[in-house]
């Protein structure tokens, strides 16, 4: 799908009219499906397992760039019903796509252009695959349809938690693990990793997983459990939608109290300055101090919103205690001035208002932090780690992880920021405003299997955070995202320049660029997930050709009939 159409006036039916953009694709995706007409179901899905709830459903990804209407969907009441559904799909030539929150950008679940009535069956994990139980005092057994908010709340009740997590609590655990979901955390200066915690992706916490896979002896798909010290688990731990995992056991550790301090007073030129002996309030200095940092830099503004989390066993005097997540209402509920500007830009093609929108977003954040007393928060980890609701402004996002040594972080950030600023200024000088959202910068560690405490555990093969064997000094990943409204003219061309800059600047010499699976990448001048060189050559090479080949071979062996897949995954991995 071309997301940067030159048609600057969306139709009234478009979700990007002023009236429609606030509802958003994620809200549409959550609407219940239409109950199946028995006659239609019998005609289109003959012999479908009678005890599995079946209905018609639309699919919408997070921002509505990928849509499909009238697909068949079902909600198995447990793993055994999932097996029955998968075997039905295999026998009838259908493909199965696990659906969680649909809070993603890339076409890993459904591809754009999937027609109504296509032999594609959505398996909704959110309805029944949600069991939670302690497997041991340091491990949790969870169904893959459970949301991250429910998982973290359950852990908190038992005195447990994770180091970092993605910001949206609505994400399903299965969706997070499929794409090596992560938060932002590295060890602060002098900090030691605590048992059961990881600075890498949440996939790195997997002890075992249960998936529906092909069994040659049975001549059918069956449930099989894989331990983290096995080769197949290394492929399944980040499977990109090429398998269906029903349950996982995760290693977890003691919960922590976190303090989260927000600042909007540090100029981008100082925060993202080139590394040097002068010190100052640089991104790397905050990373050394606290280990948990995020910068949100609104387009055409000079002062990013910097968030710094730090371990804090007791509440600091200046901090406000928070007892629940989502403590930035000015961000989760689009302020009226921001909504009005977005409405004008999308309905009137007033894209030149991007600098005004950037300023409005910055001012809303700076003022909101003060008026809601949310500039200095403290509480159990869940309450500051989860801060993004589906009601926030929904935008297209590209995504990359730059692997580097810890002391290379400031260089990566400063070189990216300088290139981004220069190209945005150049585009604006010729009357083009391809970015109207923000840049988001996070930093994590890599996937160290030692975090599991299991001898022989292997890192997830397809995780962007898998440590490269030829660069043991690389222990850190800088995550870079650029956000803009769908349909913004010249967005794809601009984001292609960003991608090409990252690939050539951090090409495996001093650092290495990998794509963030769930977001935008492989840009052409007018499309996304479409550059054949990136799909066929760059991505496998960055993952590592041996790891790519091993993962692909395992996933094919576990699903030789390619029940789990779609046209995009076929193109990415080959026939």
N, C-alpha and C positions, 0 to 999 in steps of 0.2 A: 504494500500500500504506500502511495506517495503521501507523506505526511506534511510536506511543505508546499502544497498546491499554490499556484499563482492566482487562483481564484480568490480574490480578497474579500468577497462578500458571501459569507455562508448563507445558505437558504434558511428559511424559518424552521425547517425540520432539523437543522444542524444542532447538535448538542452544544455548539460553541456560540450560539446567540447569547445575548445578555440574560435572557430569561432561562436558558437551558444550562449554562455552564456550571451553575452552582449545584444542580442535581448530581451531575457527574456520572461517569461510567461505572464507578464502583458501586454506587447506589443502585443503578439499573441492574447490575449483575447479581445483586442480593435479592432482587424481587423473586417471589416464588414462581416455580414453573406452572404451566397449565396442565391440569390432570390429563392423563392419556385417554383418548377415546378408544375403548376396547377394540372396536372393529378396525380402526386405523392401526393400532398397535399390532394386532394380529396379522394384518396384511403386510406391514412394513418390517416388523420384527417377529417373524414366525418362531414359535417355540421358545420365546424369551422366558426366563425363569419366572414362574407365576407369582412367587412370593416376594419379588423385588419391586419396590415402588418405582413406577415409570411415569415420566411426564415430558412435556415439551418445554424447552427452555431456550432463552437467548444467552449468548456469551458476549460479555464486554470486558476488555482488559481495563486496567486502571484508568487510562485517560481516554478511552473510546477510540483509539486509533485502529484497533482490531475488533471487529464485531462479526457476529454470526447469529442469525435468527432461526427459530424453528428447529433447533437440534433436539434429538432425543437425549434425555438425561435420566439418571436413576440414582437412588440413594440406598445402597445396600445396608442392611442392618448389622453387618459384621463381616469379618474377614472371609468366612465361608461363602457368604453371598457374593463377595467380590470375586472369589474364585469361579463361582458359577457364571457370573456375568462375563468374565474374561474368556472362559471356555466357549460360551455362546458366541462372543465376538469372533474368536478364532475360527470356529466352525462356519460362520456365516460371512466371513470376509469383511468384518467391520474393524475399525480402530477404536481404541479406548483411550480417553484422555481424563486423567484425574483432575478434578476441579476443586480448588480451595477458595481463597478470597478473591482470586483474579486480580490481585494487587501487584501486577507486573507490567512490563512494557513489551518485551520481546515475544516473538511468536512461538514460544516453546510449548504452549498448550494448544491453541487453535490458530490457524493461519488466516489472514485476511482473504476474503473471497470464498470461504467455505460456504457452499450453498445450503439453503434449507433442504432437508431430506438427504444430505450427504451421509454416507455410512460411517458416521462419527458419533460415538456414544460418550457423553460426559458422565463421569462417575463422581458424584458429589460426596466428598469425604466429610463435610462439615456437620452432617446430620447425625451420624451414628458412630463414626470412627473417632471417638473423643474420650475414650477411657483414660483415666489417670490413676496411677498407684505407685507407691514406693516399691522398687524392686529390691532395694537394700537401703541401709542408712545413707548411702552416697550415690544412689542411682534411682532414676525415675523411669517407669514404663509408661509410654504415652501413645495413644492413637494418633495417626498423622493428620486427622481432621481437627484436632484441638487447636484453638487459637493461642498465639504467644501470650496474650494477656491472661488467659485461663491457666496456661502452663506456669507462668511466673507467679501468679497468685497462689496456685497449689504449692509450689516450691516454698514460697514465703511462709505459708502456714506451717511448714515443717522446718523452718529455720534454714532453708536452702536457697540458692540462687545461682546466677551466672555472672560472669565478668561484664559482658556487654551483649546487646541484642539489637536487632533492627528497631527503628522508632515506632512503626505502626503495630499496635497490639492486635489488630484484626487479622494479621497474617496467620495462615495455618502452619503448623510445625512441618508438615510434609512439604509444603511449598518452599519454606525457608531452607530445608535441608537439600531439596532438589537443586538449588542454585547457590549453594554455599553462602547462605545469608549470614550477615555479620553486623556488628555495631562499630564502635570506635574505642580501642583500648590497646595500649602497650604498657609495659611496666614503667612506672615513674622512677626517677633516680633513686636507687637503693631499695626498690620494691622487689619482693620475692613472690613468685607465683604461688598461690595457695592450692592445696590439693583439691582436685575436682574442677579447677578453673582453667580456662584457656584464653589466650589473647588472639586466637585465630577465629575461624568461622565456627558456627554452631555445629556444622558437620563434624568438626574435630572432636566433639564430645560423644559421638556415637560409640557405644560398646557393642551393640548388636542391632540388627534390623530384620524384620520379617517382610518378605516381598512375595508377590505372585509371579512365579517364574515357570518356564517350560521344563518338564521332566521327561527325558527321552524314554525311560523305562515305563512310565505310566502312560505315555502318549497323550499328555494333557498338561495344562497349567496347574500348578499346586502351590500351596504355601510352603515356604522354606525360610528358615532362620539362618542368618549369616553373622559370624562373629567378626569383630574388627581386625583380628589377626589373620583373617583369610583374604585371599586375593580378590575374590568376587565382591566382598564388602568394600574394598577400595574403589571398585567401579560404581557400586550402588550408592555410596555415601553422598555423592553429588552426581545424580544421573540425568539431569536436564530434562526430565519428563520421558526418558526412555525406559522406565520401569514403573511399577506401581508398588509402593511400600505402604503397608497397612499399620505397622507398629514399630517403634524403636525403643531401645533402652539407652538413656543418656547418663553419662557420668556428670555429677553435679557436686558443688561444694557448699561450704557454709555461706549463708547470705551476708551481705555487707551493707552498711549504711554509706550512702554517697551524698556528697555536697555538690551541687551544680551552680556555678557562678556564671552569669552572663554579662558580657561587656559589649558596648557599641561605640567606644571612644577611641579605639586604636586605628589609625589610618592603615589602609591596605598597603601603602608603600612601606610602612614599618613592619607590619605583621608578616608580609610576604617578601621582605627584603632579601637580597642576595646574602648568602652566608659570609660572615667576616668576623674580625676580632672585636668589633664594636659592641657586641651584645645587643641590648635593647629588648623591646617587647616583641620578639619574633614568635612565629608559630612553634618553632622547635624549642624555644625557651619554656613555653607553657607545657609542651609535651614532656620535657624533662622534669618539670615541677610536679605535674599531676598525672601524666600518662594517658589521659582521656580527654580528647579535644575535638571540637567540631567548629568549622568556620562556615558561615552562610553569608555570601557576598552578593548582594543584590546588584543587578546590572546597572551600570552607569552611576554607581555610588562609590564613595571613598572610605566608608567605615563599615567593615563586616560586623555581623552579629557573631561574636565568639562565645562559645560555651565550653566551660572547663569543669569536668567532673573530677572529684578527688575522694579518696578513701577518708572517711571521717566517722570513727566509731561513735562519737558523741556530737550533739548538735552545737555548732558554733553560735555564739551569742547573736550574730547578725543574720543568721539563716532562719527562714520560715519552714517549719516542719510541714511536710506534705504526707497525707495518708492515702492518696490515690494518684494514679498517673494522669497525664494530659493537663498540664498546668500552664499552658500557654494559650488561653482562649482567643487571643488576638491573632494567633496563627491558625488554629483549628477552625475558626469561624471567620470567613473572609470579611474584613472590615468594609464598611460601605464605600469609602473612597476608592479602595482597591477594586471592589466589585464594579463600581461605576466605570472606572478606567478600562478594566478588562472588557466590560460590555461594549464600550465605544470601539475599542481596538478590534474586537472580533466581529461586531455587527456593521461597523462603518469603515472597516479596513484602515483604521487610524493607527497603523503600526508605528508611526513616528512618535507616538506617545510613550514608547518604551522607557526613555529616561525619566519621564514623569512617574510612570508606574514603579520604576525602581526606587525612586525617592519616596513614594507613598508607602511602599512595602517596608523600607528602612525606618521611616518615621513611625509606622504602625508598630514595628517591633520595639523601637527605642522607647516610645511612649507606653506601649503595653507592658513592658517589663516593669515600669515604674508603677503604673496605675493598678496592676494586678499583683503587686508585691512578689513578682516571680523572678527577680534578678539574682536572688540568692536562696536556693532551695536545699532542703536536707530531708532525708528519710530513707527507708528501705529501698534497695536498688531499683526494684520495679517502678517505683513512683517517679524516678527521674529518667530512667532509661526509655520508658514508653512516653512519647510526647506528640504523636502524630495521629490525627483522626481522619477518616475518609472525607470529612467535610472541609478539609483544607483545599486550597487552590490546586487543581489538578493540571499538571504540566507534563510535557515530554521531557525525558531525561536520558542523556547519554551516560556511559559509565565505564571506567577503566581502573585497574589496580596497577600501580607502578611499584614493582618490587625493588628494594634497595637496602643498603645498610642503614642502621639507625642514624648514623651521623650524616647520611645523605638526604634526610627528609627535607631540610630547609632548601637545599639546592633544587630538589624536584618541585617543591611548592613555588619557589621564586621563579624558576624558568617557565613553568606552566602559567603562572599569573602574568608574567611579562608578555608572553605570547598572546594570551587571551585578551589582555588589555589593548595591545597593539592592533590586533585584528578587529576587535570590536570598534575601536576608534576609526580604523580605516574604512570599515563598512559604513559607519555612521556618516563619515565625510562624504560618501557618495549617495547618501539618502537611504541607506538600508539599515534596518534595526532587527537583526536575526535573533537576538536574545532579549527576552523581557522578563525572565525569571531570575534565577540566582546561580552562582557557583557554590557547590557544597564540597567541602574537603574533610575527610576523616582519615584516621590512621589506625591500622591494626597490626598485630603480629602475624606470623605465618602459622600454618597448621602443624604443630609439633605433636606427634602421636603420644609422646610421653605424658601428655595431659590426661590421658585415659587411665594411666596406671596399669595398663595391660601389656604384658610382654609380647613383643612381636606385632603390635598394632601398626598399621600402615596409614599414611596420609591419604585422604581422598584424591584419586587420580586426576579428576577433572576440576578440582577446586582451584580457583585463581590464587589461593594462598598455599598451594603445595610447594614446599621448599625445592628450588632447583638444585640438583645434585652437583652441578659444576660451579655453583656460587654459594658455598656454605656461609659466607659473610653476610649474605642478604637475609635479614631477619625481620624485615618490616615492609608493610605495603601502604602506600599512599593512595587513597581512593578519591578519584576526581569525577565530579558530575557537573554537567551544565544543563540548566533547566530552562525551557521556553514553552510558550503556549503552542499547541498543535495548530498547524496551518500558517504559522508565521513565515512570511516570504523569506527565502534565502537561508532558512534555518539549516537545511540539510547540507548546503554548500559550506556554510560556516563550520558546522560540526564535523564535516569531512576534513576541513583544514586542521581542526583541533586533533582529530584522530591521527592524521598523517604526521603532525608535529610530534605527538607522543610516540608513535611507532618509530620514527627516525631518530628522535632524541634519546629515547630510552629503549634501545634496540638490543639489549642483552650485553652491552659492554659494561657501563657503570651501573646500569639499572635496566629493568625489563618491564614492558607494558603488556598486560593481559586484559582481556575484555571482562566486563562485569555482566554475567550471563543474563540477568533479568532486565537489563536496560538497553539503550540504543547503541549500536555499533555497526561496523561494515557499511558506512555511508557512501553513497554516490552523491552527485550534485543535486539530485532531486528525490532521493529515496533513502531508506534505511534497511539494514539487514539484507543488503543486496550486492555489495561489492564482492565479486567472485574471488578476487585475489585474497581478500581478508578471510572470506569463508573457507577457501580451499587450502591456502598456504600459511597465512599469518597466524591464524588462531591455533591450528595444530602445532606449528613451530613454537609458539609462545608457551603453550601447555607443556611441550616436550614431545617429540614425535614418538618416542618409545611409550610414554604414558598414554598418549592419545590412542596409539594402536592397541595397547593392552586393554584400555577401557572399552574401546569400540568392540574388540573381539569378545570380551566378557558379556557385554550388553546384547550382542547379537546371539551369542550362545544361550543366554538366559531368555531370549525372546526371538527365536529364529524366524518366526512368522511375522515379525514386526507389527504385532498388535498395538504396541506402544510406539506411536510415532505420528508424524504428519509430514506434509510436503517440505516444510522448512528443515526439520530434523533430517529428512532423507537427503536434502541438499547439503547440509552441514557435514554429515557423517558419511555420505556416499551410499550407493545402492547396496 
